[in-house]
Amino acid sequence: MEYLGSKTIETDRLILKAQLMEEQKKLWEILMIPEVNRYFLTVPSKFRDKLKDWNIQEKYYEEEMKHAKDNNVFKWIIFLKETGECIGRISCHEATSENSEITDSNIRGVGWIIDPKYQSRGYGTEASKAMIDFMFLECKIAKIITGAAICNPASWKIMEKSGFERKKETKTIQYTFLDEPTEIYCYELTRDKYLLFNKNS
Ligand SMILES: CC(C)(COP(=O)(O)OP(=O)(O)OC[C@H]1O[C@@H](n2cnc3c(N)ncnc32)[C@H](O)[C@@H]1OP(=O)(O)O)[C@@H](O)C(=O)NCCC(=O)NCCS
């Protein structure tokens, strides 16, 4: 793959930019909204209290920001073009961070959050399509493997609209802020299938 990093990506209504420290508090506040983190965060539940404490998180984000512009980091803040407001975050990380059996960095996972104030207006779809395009066409990754809670159609609809194929088997995941495991749909999309999907749609 080509390591192009979090290059600025522009769509009709959005600008996706490499992360900046000044937006992290706002993004953390969005992340701490239960309807945002419920089917998103998978860090072990024992970290719940630490996640809720900005003073602890701030240090973690400061460390992360030192690498925000590295060419192997694919994580963007989503800004509204019209107002410049930060409305979410989107990433394409190495799949190995979720599945240690995968060692090939050409195989990636994806993650996206949109501020609930701005959900259901097509921004999630617009940002994810642009990022997926960039990752397959410019960075030339081989494959994306991902999943979404069955009860989180807003996320798996985005995957299906981008051509991801749903696998027959479901999995269960322990999300950070939920007490019970949740059943998820599993999806994958190879570069070849993505190119074919785009050609036919
Ligand atoms: C998933 C998420 C990023 C989608 O962002 P969004 O900007 O609302 O997405 P869109 O407006 O582009 O909508 C995507 C699709 O989901 C549908 N949708 C949106 N909100 C929905 C809801 N609450 N219930 C059911 N479908 C919904 C939309 O109608 C659209 O489908 P369509 O094109 O067939 O009409 C956003 O809901 C979110 O941040 N959720 C919390 C974090 C999360 O779960 N991340 C993903 C973990 S896998």
The ligand as an ORCA input file, in Angstrom:
! r2SCAN-3c Opt
* xyz 0 1
  C     -23.023      5.558     12.274
  C     -23.023      7.069     12.106
  C     -21.580      7.564     11.931
  C     -23.859      7.409     10.864
  O     -23.745      8.809     10.633
  P     -24.904      9.634      9.917
  O     -24.328     10.917      9.495
  O     -26.095      9.681     10.795
  O     -25.173      8.695      8.651
  P     -26.099      9.000      7.391
  O     -26.958     10.193      7.653
  O     -25.199      9.033      6.218
  O     -27.033      7.727      7.358
  C     -26.554      6.456      7.005
  C     -27.712      5.530      6.786
  O     -28.267      5.151      8.043
  C     -29.611      5.543      8.136
  N     -29.813      6.022      9.489
  C     -29.312      7.140     10.060
  N     -29.676      7.201     11.340
  C     -30.408      6.086     11.574
  C     -31.072      5.541     12.714
  N     -31.021      6.175     13.883
  N     -31.726      4.361     12.582
  C     -31.758      3.718     11.399
  N     -31.128      4.162     10.294
  C     -30.496      5.324     10.389
  C     -29.804      6.630      7.104
  O     -31.142      6.696      6.674
  C     -28.871      6.159      6.025
  O     -29.429      5.111      5.281
  P     -30.112      5.376      3.848
  O     -29.062      6.018      3.002
  O     -30.482      4.004      3.398
  O     -31.255      6.284      4.097
  C     -23.686      7.779     13.319
  O     -24.974      7.265     13.491
  C     -22.896      7.609     14.612
  O     -22.000      8.377     14.904
  N     -23.262      6.589     15.415
  C     -22.588      6.363     16.696
  C     -21.193      5.825     16.505
  C     -21.193      4.487     15.781
  O     -22.059      3.659     16.042
  N     -20.211      4.297     14.895
  C     -20.105      3.102     14.085
  C     -19.700      1.911     14.853
  S     -19.616      0.461     13.800
*
